[in-house]
Amino acid sequence: MLLDGITGPQDLKTLKPAQLDELAEEIRQFLIEKLSLTGGHLAPNLGVVELTLVMHYLFDSPRDKFIFDVGHQSYVHKILTGRKDKFDSLRQYKGLCGFVKRSESEHDVWEAGHSSTSLSAAMGMALARDLRGESNRVVAVIGDGALTGGMALEALNHIGHEKSNMIVVLNDNEMSIAPNVGALHHYLGKIRSDRHYQKAKEELHHLLNRIPAIGGKLAKTAERFKDSLKYLLVSGILFEQFGLTYLGPVDGHDTSQLLDIMKQADAIPGPVLVHVLTVKGKGYSPAEADSHKWHGASPYKIESGQMVKAVGPPMYTKVFGDMLIQLAEQDQRIVAVTPAMPSGSGLIEFAERFPGRMIDVGIAEQHAATMSAALAMEGMKPVFAVYSTFLQRAYDQVVHDICRQNLNVVFAIDRAGFVGPDGETHQGVYDIAFLRHVPNLVIMMPKDENELRSMLKTALAYDEGPIAVRYPRINGLGVQLEQDPPLIPIGTWETVREGDSSYAIAALGPMLGVAEEAADMLKREGINVEVINARFIKPLDVVKLQALAHQGKRLIVIEEACELGGLGSAVLEFYAASELDDMIVRTIGIPDLFVEHGTIKEQRREVGLTAERLADEIRRMQPKVIKRVTGQS
């Protein structure tokens, strides 16, 4: 097999161009087999096999910089850069990352788990290269979906202005090829990449401008004529207007065409956009038939394409989607908003049931947030369903457009807490810290899937401003779901286990189960701990907090969120402001570090979010006497 002889990009240079197709098929089979065991982003990677091969075949990584937008389509790049033997550990604890990872290889020059960043990164690397007087290539690969992100358009604008040499590969996996248009573009690409043609154009323009009186007009007329032909013949005129030379479209699974067009792009001075048409899931029929489902796949059976999933209660995401349908049937004002994540956010069935009330804005979180604000202003009830990690991208709009105007937008914050295999770029552990200090916003998190239903109902009944419900990427507990769950009084906690007058645990969301497990351990030692469902992060249950202080209890707050600025911080701030100096509080959360990929259980164990750690902390808590020292006059 050819793949057995590829230990790095240098090995590709020994192959003949005709052998690339054979190698591409071997890589596809390798990915299909390996990901059937580990899971991962199968469809995106099957779609870029030939493209990645050609890039490494023609160019010289890591001297030449390859920047993959998002990075979930970098598996082929990893295979070709010496990490083939590590794929058994893909997305597993301490194993191969599912995204580009600089610490893994010198060939990984840019890390990203969020989309639309590659063009800005490419611009920065190209400018640094120019300032150093170097000549290496910069190649950015961006998908058609990621190009809808505002940041990508901002970068395109700057790239066209600077005119630095770089290649932007538009990986378009939605459009089909029209053969005659493709052939014409291929022909025009050859002409426009010819250095003699480029020089002739410059000389003609210069000559016309030197003719007295009429030269400038002739030059403008010639330019207009040339532009009119472009508008008629070249679908990539938008990119030309941004200042990039457009080449394509080209079949992204034809290595001969790819080699030809990438050579053309390399010969053209300034920024060039190469439009490559690919098929997500190419070479594996189940993934080709449903690329959405196979974008990020769990382990599966190769022959049938059946995914291997653990049997158990539905995930919180599913419970959210079902409850939203139930509530939307009762209220015509409810609309769902998602930034290109209808499946991941549990809204596919909602879209089928209410197609006119499902708004997918594409990868545009900022737009989604501000649009939701306007929907609310006009009397609708927008539910902005978004992953915690992606809500970060709309922070200004949350503050400025929603909370400042105190609008009734419901934030359904999915993937709150650890996310497992997607790792550090996707951990939903920062939203409490960046949301709770914003005025007017209510934030809550359920202890189980039934309470999630109550919270969603409460949020849509709330009419005093924005409100957020955050929930984790895990299966529910399997509790009985009430058909008509009750509303929850805003800012109230719930005591789920009584204790004596010594200790209390305030636990948020899934940490309530950890708290109850620790309480069981301690009960066997004769220590009876009160366990509290601290379901409101903002506002806090100040009545309960005051009662704990008056009872002289020692309190531990545990949360699957960053400790800095989290629920524990809020509790400490409350006691400090209340001057309840004798109150002893400890906090357990995620320390000041990025937690990498693995299972959620492994991630929790790494940072100490365990019943054993919690029980140990309670054992170490001893009453303290705070003495006030006053100066003597």
N, C-alpha and C positions, 0 to 999 in steps of 0.2 A: 504493500500500500504506500502511496505517495505520502500520506499524512504521517506515517511512522518516521519519515526522514526529515520532517519539519520541526526543528528545535528553536528556530528564530527566523526573523524576516530574511536574514542572509541566505537561508536555504532555498527560499523561493526563487532567488535570482538564478539558480542553476537549472530551473525548469524551462521548458519551451512553452510559449504562449498556449499552444494547443493542449498542454497538460493541465491547464488551470481548470477546465471544465471537469476533468476527472477528479481533481482535488476538491472542487466545490461539492461534488456529490459525496465524497468521503466525509467531508466536514458536516454536511447535512445529516448523514447517517449517524455520525458521532454525537451530534447535538440531540437528535431524537432519542438515541439510546441513553445518554447520560441524564438528560432532563426528565426522562420517564421515572427515574429513581429519586432525583433531588427536587424536581419542580424548577420553575424559573420562567424567564421571559423567552418562551420558545418562538412564537410567531414573529416578533420583531427581528430576531437573529437569523431565522431561516430566510428572511427577506433581504438581508444584506450580505450574504455569503460572497457572491461574485464581486460586489462593490468593494468589500474589505480586502479581498484577495488582490484585486487590481491596484488598489492604493498601496498595499505593501509591496507588490511586484514592481511598480514603477518608481516609487519614492523610497526614502531612506529614513525610516523611524529608528531612533528617536530624534535624530538631527532635524528631520522634517516633522512638524508637529501635527498630530491627528487629534482633533477635538470632537468628541461625540456628544451631541446634545442629549441630555438626560443620562445617557450611558447604559441604558438597559439593552442596547443593541450592540454591545461591545464584546460579546462572547467569542465571536470569530476572531476579533482582534486579540483577545486573550490566548486563544488557541495558537495563533501564529506567532506570538511573542513569548513562547516558552512555558505556558501554564496549562498545557493540555493534560498533563498527568495529575493536576490538582482538581479536575472537574468533579471527582467523586465527593469533594467537600464543598461544592458550590452552595453559597447562601447558608452554610452551616456554621455553628459556633467555632470561631477561630479558623475558619476555612476561607475558600475563595469568595471574594465579594461579588455580588450580582451586578455591581456597577463599576465604572472605572475607579481605580484606587491607586493613588500615587505611591503609597508605601509598598505596593505589590510589585511594581515594575517601572523601570525608567521609561518605558514606552507609554505609560499612562501619565499624560502631561496635564490633564484637567479633570477634576472631579465634579460630578453633578448628579443629583437625584431629582432635581426639578428641571422643567423644560425651559427652552428659549434662552439659555445662557451662552450657547456655544459661539454665537456670532460676536458678542461682546468680548468673550475670551480670545477669540481669534484676532479681533482688532487690536487688543492689548498686546498679544504676542507678536503680531506683525509690526506694530509700532516700535516695540522693544528691539526687534531684529533690525529695523531700519536705523534706529538711533545708534545701534552698535556697529552699523556698517556691514552686517552679515547678509547672507543670501539664501538661507534655508526657506523651505516652503512651509506655508501654514494652510492646512486643509480642515475646514469645519463641515461636519455632516449633521444636517438638521432635517427633521421630518416636516411634512406638510402641515401636520397638526400643531407642532411646536412653533411654526412660523406665524400662527395666529396670535401668539403672545406678544403683548406690546413691547416688551424688552427687545425681542428679535427685530421688530420694525424700527425701533430706535437705533439699533446697531446697524441695520442696513443703511439707514440714512447717513450715519457717520462713515461707514465703509465707503460709500459712493463719494463722499466728500474728500476723504483722505487719499483715495486712489492707490493705496498700498497694494502690493502684489499679494494675492491670496486666492484660494479656490473655495467657494461655498458649494457644497453638494446638497441639492434639495432632494431628499429621499421621499419621493411621492408614491405612496402605496395605495392611493385611492383612484387615480385616473387610469384610463385605458389608453393604449397607443392607437392613433389613427395612422396607418402605414404611410399614406401619401404625405401627411404633415410631418411625420417623423423623418421621412427621406429628405424633404425640403429643408428641414432644420439641420439635418446632418450635412447637407450640401452647403448651406449658408455658414454653418460652423467652420467648415474647411476654409472657405473663402476668408472669413473674418479672422481666422487664426493665422493666416499666411502673413508672414512678416513683410513681404514685398508689397502686399495689398495694403497693409496698415501704413507703410511708409508712403505709398502712392497717394493715399487719402490725405495724409498730412501735407505732402508737397502740393497737391492740388488746392487744398484749402489755403495754404500760404500764398500760392501763385495768384489765385483769384483775388485775394485781399489786397494785392499789390497793384492791381489795375486801377488807374486813376478814375475817380468819379463813380464808376459802376461796379468796381470789383467787390466791394462789400455786399452790395445787393445781390450780385451773382452768387457769392458764397452762401448767403442766407437762403437764396432760392434753391441752390443745390442741396443744402442741408434739409430744407423743408421737403424736397422731393425724396431724399433718402429716408427721412422720417416717415413720410406717407407710405412708402413701400414697407417699412418695418411694421406699421400699424396693420397693413393688409396681410402680411405674411408671417409675422413673428408673434406668437402668443406670449412670449416672455417680455413684451414691451414694458410691463410694469417694472421689472428688474433693471431694464435699460434706463428707465427714467430715474431710478435710484442711483444710477452711475455704474452698474455692473454690466459686463458683457455676458449675454445670455447664450448658452449652448444647450441644445436639446430640443425636445425630450429624447432620451435614449433608453433602450431596453436594459434595465438593470440586471438582467439575468443572461445577457449576451456578452461574454468576456471580450470578444473581438471588438464589438462596438464600444464597450467601456474603455478598453485600452486606447482605442483611436481617439475618443472624445477627451479623455483625461490628458493625453499627449497634446491635443489642441489647446486645452485649457492652460496647460503648463507653458505653452508658447506665447500666450497673450499677456501683454503687460497690464498691470492693474488688477482690480478685483474681477473675478469671473464666477458666474453661477452656472453650474452644471445640473440640469434637470434630469434626474434619473427616475424612471418608472419601475417600481418593484411590486411584488406580491407578498404580503405578510403571510407567513406560514408556508412559503414556497417549498414544495417537495414532500409535504406531509398533508394528506388530503383532509383529515379532520381540522387541522389548523387553517388550511386554505378556506374551508367551508365556513368557519366561524372564527375569524382572526380576533374578534373582540374577546371571546371566551378564552382563547389561547394566548392572549397577550401576556398574561402572567399566570402560568398554569401550576397546579399542584401536581404531585406525582400521578402517573397515568399508565394504562396498559397500551403498549404500542399498537398491537393488532386492532383493537377495537376503538381506541381513542377514549376509553372510559376513564375518567379521573378517579383516583383513589382518595376518598375522603372519609374521615372518621364519622361514624354514626353518633348522633347526639342532638341536643337541643339546637334550635336555629341560632345563627349568629345575631348579634345585636343589630347589625345592618339590615338583616331581613325583617326583624321585628319592627324596626323603624319604618321601613318601606310599607309594610302591611298596615301599620297603624295610621300612616299618613293617608293611605287610600281610604281607610274607614272614616277619618275625619274630613277628608275632602269630599266624600259623598254627602256629608251633612252641611258643608259650607262651600259655596261656589267661589268664594274669594280666595281660597287657598291655591297657591301656585308653587311649584317646585322649581328651584334654580340650581343648576350644576355646572361647574367648569370642566366639561368633557369627561365626567365620571358618572354617567347614568347607571352603569352596571355596578361599579365599585361602591356607589353610594346607595344601592338597593332601590333604584328608581325605574327599572325596566318595566315592571308591572304597572307602576303609576303612569308611565308614559303611554302604555297600551290602553289603560282605562281612561286617562284624561290627556289625550295628545295635545290639545290646545292649551293646557295648563302646565305643560312640562317645557321648561326653557333651558336648553343646553347651549351655553354661550361659547363653547370651545375652551381652549386653554387661555382663559382671560379672567383670572380671579378678581382683579381690580374692577373690571367692568361689571362682573357679576354682583359685586358688593354694592356699587353705586346704583346699578339698575334696580337692585332689590330695594334700596332706599327710596327710589322714585315710585316703585310699585306700591310700597307701603304708604307713601305720601298721598297716593291716589286711591287709597281705600282697599287695596288688595292685602292679602296675608302671605307674603313671600316666605318660603322656607328655603334658606340657602344651605344646601347640603354640600359639605366640603370636608376633605380630610384636614385634620389639625395641622399637618405639616404644610399644606397648601394655603391655609388661611393666613399663614405668615406673609404671603405675597400680597395680601390685600389690607395690610395693617393700616395704612393711611386712610383708606376708604372707610374702614370700620370706625376709626376715630372721627374723621372729619365729616363724612357724609351720613353715617348712620347714627352713631352715638351722640354726636354734637347736636344733631337735629332731633334726637330722642324719638326715633322712628320705630314702629312695631315690626322689626325684622326678626325672624327666628333663625338662629344659627344652629344647624344640626351638625355638630362637629364629630365626624367619624374618625376612627383610628386614634382616639385619645389615649395616650399611654404608649407602652412599647408595641412595636408592630412586627417583631420577629425577623424573618429572613430579609426584609427590605432594609433593615439596619439604620444606621445613623442619619442618613439623609431623609428618612421618612418617619423617624420617631415623633410621636405626637405628645411631647412632654413639655412644650414651652408655652402652650396657649394660655394656661392659667396666669403665668407671669406677665405675658404681654397683653392680657385682657382685663385682669381684675382691677387695675388702677384707672381704667377708663370710666368716666362718669356715666351714669344712667343705665349701665349694663348689668343684667342679672345673669349669674352663671350657676349651673347645677349639673350634677352627675348622679346617675341612678346606681342603686346597689344590685339590681337585677333587671331582667327584661320586662317584668310587669311594671316596675317603677319607671322604666323608660317610657312605657306607654302613657303612664300618668303624667310624666314630665312633658311629653310632647303635647298632650291635651292641655296641660296647664299653660304651656308656652303660647299655644294658639288662642287661648282664652285671655291671656294677659294683654292689656291694652295701654300700659303705662310706659312703653319704650322697648328697646331691644332686649332680647333674652336668648341665652345660649344653653343648649343641652349637649353635653359631651359624653361620648360613649366609646367603649374599647373595641379592638379588633379581635374579639374572641366569641366563642359560643356562649349563649346564656346559661343559666343554672338549671333550666328545666322546670322552673316554677310554674304554677297554674296561672294562666293569663285571664284576667277579668275582661268580660265583654265590654263593660262600661267602667273603666278604671276611674278612681276618684281624682279630683283636683288636689294639688298639694299646696298648702299655705306657703307663700313665698318667705324664704328665710328661716325655715324651721328644720331642725335636725330631729332624728328619731333614735331613741334608745332601744336597741334590739336585745340587750342583755343587761340585767341589773347586776350591780356589784356592791361591795361594801364601801366604806368611806375613804379608801386608800388610793385606788388607782382607776384611771379611765383611759380608754383608747378612742380617739376620734378618727375614723377610717373613711376614706373617700373611694367610692366606686368598688372595683374588684378587690381593693385592699380590705374591705369588710370581711371577706372570707378568710384572709390572712389573720385579721384581728381575732376572729372567732376561734380559729385554730390555736392561736397563741393563748387565748383565754382558757381553752380546754386544757392545754398543757399546764398552765399555772394553777388551774383549779385542783388538779391532782396533787399540787404542793400546798394546798390550803390558801392560795391567793385568789380572791374573787374580784375579778376586774369588770368594771362597767364597759360595755361596748356600744359605741354610738355611730350611727350612720350619718356622717357629716355631709349630707347631700347638697347643701348649698354652700358654695364657695364665696358667693357674693349675692345678697348680704349674708353675713354670718348670723348664726343664732345667738345673739348677744345675751338673751335670757338664760339659755343653757350654759353659756360660758361663765356668766356671773354666778350661776348656781354651783358650778363645779368649784369655783374659787371659794365661795362661802362654805362649801362642804370640806374644804381643805384637801381636795383630791390632787394627786399628781397626774398630769396629763401627757400622753404621747399622741402626736398627730402623725398618721402614716398616709402617704399618697404616692401614686405612680406618676409623678411629675417632678420637674426640677425643684430642688429644695429651695433655691434662691428665688424668692418672689412667689412661692406657691401658697397652698392653703396653710401650711405650718407657719410661714412668715406672717400671713394675715392674722392668725391667732396670736402670735407673739406681739404683733403691733397692737392688737386690741388690748391685751393685758398691760402693755407698756403705757398706752394712752389712758387706761383706766386706773393706773397707779395701784394695781393689785400686786404689790411687791412680793407677797409671800407665795404666789402661785408658781409652781414648778412645772415647766413645759419642756418637753423634748420633741424634736421633729425627726422623722425618717422619710427621706425622699431620695431623688436621684441626685448624686453629687455633681460637682462642677466639671463634668467630662462628657464626651460623646460616647454613647454606648453602641457598639458595632452589632453586626447581624448574628443571628442565632435563633433559638426558640425563645418565646416570651418567658418561659420558666427559667431558662439559662440566663437571660438578661436580668430578670428579677434577682436571681441568686448572685449575680456578679455585683450588684449594687446593694445587696443586703435587704431587699424587700421580701423577707421570709418570716414565717412564724417563729422560727428559732431565734433570729436576731431580735425580733420584737419582744419575745419573752425574756431574753437576756437583758434588754434595755430596762424592762420593768424591774427585774431583779436588782439591777444596779441603782435604781432610783431610791434615794434615801431622803427623808425630810431634811430640809435645810432651814436654818434660821438666818435671816438677813438682818445684820446689825447696822443701824445708822450711826455714823460717827459725826459728831458735831464739834466744831472748833471752839476753843476757849478764848474768851476775851481777856 
